[in-house]
Amino acid sequence: MRIGEVARRAGVSPRALRYYEEQGLLTSERTPSGQREYAEAAVERVTLIQQFFTAGLPSRTIQQVLPCVDSGEGSPEVFEMLAAERDRITAAMADLAATRDALDRVIHNAQHPSPEHCPGLRDPAWSPYEPSMATT
């Protein structure tokens, strides 16, 4: 099956398929004219790769997981790697939550200004204008 057909059936772009090949996630054969030909199983493989990307896995991790999928046997190392990826995602979520909370404080302070948070509401750094009493 040609690249356009796989892309259409899997719901991805041909460019994504070429990327998956570059990353070693997908293989194809070449016709004598150099066009890619994929096996029928490529559609299912691409769908699985998409699921892994949706789960937050980078291509280097997917590349290490796919042999376990192909063999039907997971190794302890792969499960450890997946747990480490989950921990990485959890930490990133915590960082994003902290960033969101800081932004919430900025929004609150902007909507409810107080001298503590808004320098413009503090005692002015200038004093009112008073004409000079200097003589000439």
Secondary structure, 3 states (H helix, E strand, C coil): CEHHHHHHHHCCCHHHHHHHHHCCCCCCEECCCCCEECCCCHHHHHHHHHHHHHCCCCHHHHHHHHHHHHHCCCCHHHHHHHHHHHHHHHHHHHHHHHHHHHHHHHHHHHHCCCCCCCHHHCCCCCCCCCCCCCCC
